[in-house]
Amino acid sequence: MTSTLRKIYHVAAFSWYAYIVKSLADRGGQKLPPGIFVYGGPWKYLTFLNLLLQMLFFGLAAVNDLQPHPDSMLKRCKDFLFSVFVFPVGMFVVLLFWSIFAYDRELVYPATIDTFFPPWINHAMHTFVFPVLFGELLMQPHMYPRTKHALAALTVVGVSYLFWIIWVFLSTGIWVYPLLGLFSTPGLVGFFIFNMSVVTLLYMLGEKLNHHVWSKKLATSKVPKRLKFLR
């Protein structure tokens, strides 16, 4: 891929996510179904946080394209963000949402929301993330950190988000996702462990795909295969 195409891709992806985030923010003042933006607003939804994460990454990628360096701090931070969070969390949002949606949409995206959010916004949040991530995998190689550091970071963020949605429930009496109301306390723990296992597998999938696509270039590159600052 040429550097020009990569620059266009990163700017386009950043602009797309910025537009989606702005579209969601503009609807925050509307009279939405109970619990949608009550307490914490959209910040309690993993989908919205993922959109911000994707936007941040592609913004950093676009800035890095201006002064590319094979081992700059910006590139190492960008690669860490993509490998540990952007790819696995983005893929997790897509897979989990559509799996639950196919079983019973009321558990994750009640039909009443369709009145306020048209189908294109739903797909922008939960579908188009998938091809954009795979497009990024094909655009350039990404340096991965040591697995133990990556999984530790994922666990910290995952536990933090779990405590956040529990806090929202204790404060409002409404679960962020109706599905969570079906679980007992042990069930919630089991569901969380299952989700973290899926995210871990997606992290490893991203690393395998990155190696498969870019193995020849990584073998001849002077850039280390693992991020230096995490050794």
C-alpha positions in Angstrom: 0.0 0.0 0.0 1.3 3.4 -0.8 1.8 6.0 1.9 -0.7 8.3 0.1 -3.4 5.7 0.3 -2.7 5.0 3.9 -2.9 8.7 4.7 -6.3 9.0 2.9 -7.6 5.9 4.7 -6.6 7.2 8.1 -8.1 10.7 7.5 -11.3 9.2 6.1 -11.7 6.8 9.0 -11.1 9.5 11.5 -13.6 11.8 9.8 -16.2 9.0 9.6 -16.0 8.2 13.4 -16.0 11.9 14.2 -19.2 12.3 12.2 -20.8 9.4 14.0 -19.9 10.6 17.4 -21.2 14.1 16.6 -24.5 12.5 15.2 -25.0 10.7 18.5 -24.1 13.7 20.6 -26.7 15.8 18.7 -29.4 13.4 19.7 -28.5 13.4 23.3 -31.0 16.3 24.0 -33.9 14.5 22.5 -36.6 12.7 24.5 -35.2 9.2 24.4 -36.5 5.9 25.9 -36.0 5.6 29.7 -32.5 4.9 30.7 -30.9 5.6 27.3 -28.9 8.7 28.3 -29.8 8.9 32.0 -26.9 9.1 34.3 -23.6 9.0 32.5 -25.1 9.7 29.2 -23.6 7.7 26.3 -20.4 7.3 28.3 -21.8 4.2 29.9 -22.2 2.3 26.6 -19.3 0.2 25.4 -20.4 1.0 21.8 -19.9 4.7 22.3 -16.6 4.3 24.1 -15.5 2.1 21.3 -16.4 4.8 18.7 -14.3 7.3 20.7 -11.5 4.7 20.9 -11.6 4.2 17.1 -11.7 7.9 16.4 -8.7 8.5 18.7 -6.6 5.8 17.1 -7.3 7.0 13.5 -6.6 10.5 14.6 -3.2 9.5 16.0 -2.6 7.4 12.9 -3.3 10.4 10.6 -0.9 12.6 12.7 1.8 9.9 12.6 1.5 9.8 8.8 2.7 13.4 8.7 6.1 12.4 10.1 6.4 8.6 9.9 9.3 7.1 11.7 9.7 3.3 12.2 10.4 3.6 15.9 9.0 6.9 17.2 7.1 7.2 20.5 3.9 8.2 18.7 4.1 5.1 16.4 4.7 2.8 19.4 1.8 4.3 21.3 -0.4 4.1 18.2 0.5 0.4 17.7 -0.1 -0.4 21.4 -3.5 1.3 21.2 -4.5 -0.7 18.0 -3.1 -4.1 19.1 -4.3 -4.1 22.7 -7.6 -2.2 22.5 -8.8 -0.9 19.1 -8.8 -4.3 17.3 -10.0 -6.7 20.1 -12.5 -4.3 21.6 -13.9 -3.2 18.2 -14.3 -6.8 17.1 -15.8 -7.7 20.4 -18.5 -5.0 20.1 -19.4 -6.2 16.7 -19.6 -9.9 17.5 -21.3 -9.6 20.9 -23.9 -7.1 19.7 -25.0 -9.0 16.7 -25.0 -12.3 18.5 -27.3 -11.0 21.2 -29.3 -9.0 18.6 -29.9 -12.3 16.6 -31.1 -14.0 19.8 -33.3 -11.3 21.2 -32.7 -7.7 20.3 -34.7 -6.4 23.3 -31.8 -7.6 25.5 -29.3 -5.2 23.9 -31.0 -2.8 21.4 -34.8 -2.5 22.1 -37.0 -1.8 19.1 -38.1 1.5 20.7 -34.6 2.9 19.9 -35.3 2.6 16.2 -37.6 5.7 16.4 -34.6 7.8 17.5 -31.6 6.1 15.8 -32.1 5.2 12.1 -30.7 1.9 10.9 -27.6 3.5 9.3 -26.5 4.7 12.7 -26.9 1.2 14.2 -24.7 -0.2 11.4 -22.2 2.6 11.8 -21.8 1.7 15.4 -22.0 -2.1 15.2 -21.2 -3.2 11.7 -18.9 -0.9 9.8 -16.3 -1.2 12.6 -15.5 -4.6 11.3 -14.4 -3.8 7.7 -12.6 -0.6 8.9 -10.5 -2.6 11.3 -9.6 -5.2 8.7 -8.7 -2.4 6.3 -6.3 -1.0 8.9 -4.7 -4.5 9.2 -4.0 -4.4 5.4 -2.7 -0.8 5.4 0.4 -1.2 7.6 2.0 -3.6 10.1 1.6 -3.0 13.8 4.1 -3.8 16.5 2.6 -5.9 19.3 3.7 -5.8 23.0 4.4 -8.8 25.2 1.3 -10.8 25.6 1.3 -10.6 29.4 1.4 -6.8 29.3 -1.4 -6.7 26.7 -3.6 -9.0 28.7 -2.9 -7.1 31.9 -3.9 -3.8 30.3 -7.1 -5.4 28.8 -8.0 -6.9 32.2 -7.6 -3.5 34.0 -9.8 -1.8 31.5 -12.3 -4.6 31.5 -12.7 -4.6 35.3 -12.9 -0.8 35.3 -15.8 -0.9 32.8 -17.5 -3.6 34.9 -17.4 -1.5 38.0 -18.6 1.5 36.0 -21.8 -0.2 34.8 -22.4 -1.7 38.2 -22.1 1.8 39.7 -24.7 3.1 37.1 -27.1 0.3 38.1 -26.7 1.0 41.8 -27.3 4.7 41.1 -30.3 4.4 38.8 -31.7 0.9 39.3 -31.4 0.4 35.5 -28.9 -1.9 33.9 -27.0 -0.4 31.0 -27.9 -3.5 29.0 -31.2 -5.2 29.7 -29.4 -8.6 29.3 -27.5 -8.0 32.5 -30.8 -8.0 34.5 -31.2 -11.7 33.7 -28.1 -12.8 35.6 -27.6 -13.6 39.3 -24.4 -12.3 40.9 -22.5 -15.5 40.1 -23.9 -15.3 36.6 -22.6 -11.8 36.1 -19.2 -12.9 37.2 -19.3 -15.8 34.7 -20.5 -13.6 31.9 -17.7 -11.1 32.6 -15.1 -13.9 32.5 -16.6 -15.2 29.3 -16.4 -11.8 27.7 -12.8 -11.3 28.8 -11.9 -14.7 27.3 -13.5 -13.7 24.0 -11.6 -10.4 24.0 -8.3 -12.3 24.8 -9.0 -14.6 21.8 -9.6 -11.6 19.6 -6.4 -10.0 20.7 -4.5 -13.1 19.7 -6.4 -13.3 16.5 -5.3 -9.7 15.6 -1.7 -10.6 16.4 -1.9 -13.7 14.2 -3.4 -11.8 11.3 -0.9 -9.0 11.6 1.9 -11.6 11.4 0.3 -13.5 8.6 -0.1 -10.4 6.4 3.2 -8.7 7.2 5.5 -11.5 8.2 7.9 -10.9 5.3 8.2 -7.2 6.0 8.6 -7.6 9.7 11.3 -10.2 9.1 13.4 -7.7 7.1 12.5 -4.5 9.0 14.8 -2.9 11.5 11.8 -2.2 13.8 11.5 -4.7 16.7 8.6 -7.2 16.5 7.7 -6.3 20.1 7.3 -2.8 21.4 10.6 -1.7 22.9 9.1 0.2 25.8 7.2 -2.8 27.0 10.2 -5.2 27.2 
